[in-house]
Amino acid sequence: MPIKNNWPGPKSVALFDEEQRYIAPGIQSIALIAKLAIDQGEGSYVIDADGQRYLDFNVGVSVGSLGYSHPTYIRAVSAQLAHLSVGSFTSRARLALLKMIAQIAPEGVRRTQLFSSGAEAVEAAFRLAKSVTKKTHLVGFTDGYHGKTAGTLPLSMVAWKNETGPYPPGYHQAPYADCYRCPLKLQYPSCGIACAEELRTLIKTEAAGQVAAVIAEPVQGTAGNIVPPDGFLTAVREIARDAGALFIADEMITGFGRTGHAFGVHHDQVTPDIMTIGKAMGSGFPVSGVVTTDAHAQAKPWSMPSASSSSYGGNPLASAAALATLQIIRDEGLIENSRRIGKILLDGLRDLQNKYACIGDVRGRGLMLGIDLVQDRKTKTPLAKALCEKFFTEGLKRGLIAMSYSPRVRIHPALTLSETEAREGLAILDESFASIEKDI
Ligand SMILES: Cc1ncc(COP(=O)(O)O)c(C=O)c1O
């Protein structure tokens, strides 16, 4: 795969530099390093201001489930915009969306409240859990990510968070089942998923009788698309129940086909008490939600008039965007596509692992895949940051965007990705590995 892009293109850089004079610092690392100005998107590709194409294995951190400019999506959103776009009255779009979520969610989890951002939904889920249990403590997992608001930061892996506190009290973190970098230095399956038992111990020692909810990502996204072993979520669910706490599955990234099932919890056939959803469900339109059981949804004060609502949550435009997205995922068999193409990518990454010593680990469920880049396979020392960034920019030069600028590479393309596109991405990754290998 020859270098095809003059990255960074002059028009991109000029626009990026001009924007830097106005935008507040703190934008996403991927945008800061890439310095791309994007003019257009088509399917799995974006086109920059210099007219250069990139295969996008990131799609807005897994938001663009349908890829770019899906014609059915455009028609549905445009039609709704022309008719009605704001307000909290019942709309046909909202009703149809709520019915559809109830159909595809795990058994019994069928009551939805809609919001706009992921962190907003997670905070609403925490308030719901507190309303149900009348308890106040919350437990998450190391290296988890649930947002950057005051109520979610204590459970998010964010290096600087201690500089922006104090945060509300009552948060705790147990070790996640990150088998490649096991927090307990054990091996699966002989470990018996001992990390889950750490959760039980933590609850007992830090917050016995006080835990409202345990929240987990079915696959940890921000941490590096970390896939827990089968049985981990089941164990977490049982330990939460034993502690009298609810189990919240944060399906913000894993929901709606990303992992090759409708939801990440389906891999363990676990039914959560509450699910938080967002990102892919609007394929770019900011919409999120809390889904729970009939019984939990009645809890007060969460269920009182105006208590769980928000200005934009479930507005007709957001509802139409989410409804169109879920209909297209169903009608085009995108969950099956995620499974099928995800396997092609995973097999391809395993082949690359056999070829390049700097690939310590590859893992994935559906179209949510992760790679660990290492200096040395034995010590598992993460690859130096500068080399990771070079790996990322070598991809850009060859026309690939992926979250590959740190040692834990995250791959999550559009659910519409074709086999040809998957193989194109693998070929670019192969070339990019070859180009950094000599520097390691
Ligand atoms: C699992 C998970 N939960 C919550 C969030 C927060 O979502 P938002 O950025 O929309 O607030 C994210 C964002 O990446 C996430 O990955």
The ligand as an SDF file (V2000), in Angstrom:
LIG
                    3D

 16 16  0  0  0  0  0  0  0  0999 V2000
  -18.5740    3.8660   28.3510 C   0  0  0  0  0  0  0  0  0  0  0  0
  -18.7770    5.3460   28.2760 C   0  0  0  0  0  0  0  0  0  0  0  0
  -19.6650    5.9280   29.0990 N   0  0  0  0  0  0  0  0  0  0  0  0
  -19.8960    7.2540   29.0700 C   0  0  0  0  0  0  0  0  0  0  0  0
  -19.2130    8.0640   28.2000 C   0  0  0  0  0  0  0  0  0  0  0  0
  -19.4590    9.5500   28.2040 C   0  0  0  0  0  0  0  0  0  0  0  0
  -20.1190    9.9140   27.0440 O   0  0  0  0  0  0  0  0  0  0  0  0
  -20.1460   11.4510   26.5710 P   0  0  0  0  0  0  0  0  0  0  0  0
  -18.7860   11.7660   26.0450 O   0  0  0  0  0  0  0  0  0  0  0  0
  -21.1990   11.4580   25.5000 O   0  0  0  0  0  0  0  0  0  0  0  0
  -20.5230   12.2490   27.7530 O   0  0  0  0  0  0  0  0  0  0  0  0
  -18.2910    7.5120   27.3180 C   0  0  0  0  0  0  0  0  0  0  0  0
  -17.5490    8.3510   26.3630 C   0  0  0  0  0  0  0  0  0  0  0  0
  -16.6270    7.9630   25.7060 O   0  0  0  0  0  0  0  0  0  0  0  0
  -18.0510    6.1120   27.3570 C   0  0  0  0  0  0  0  0  0  0  0  0
  -17.1520    5.5280   26.5600 O   0  0  0  0  0  0  0  0  0  0  0  0
  1  2  1  0
  2  3  1  0
  2 15  2  0
  3  4  2  0
  4  5  1  0
  5  6  1  0
  5 12  2  0
  6  7  1  0
  7  8  1  0
  8  9  2  0
  8 10  1  0
  8 11  1  0
 12 13  1  0
 12 15  1  0
 13 14  2  0
 15 16  1  0
M  END
$$$$
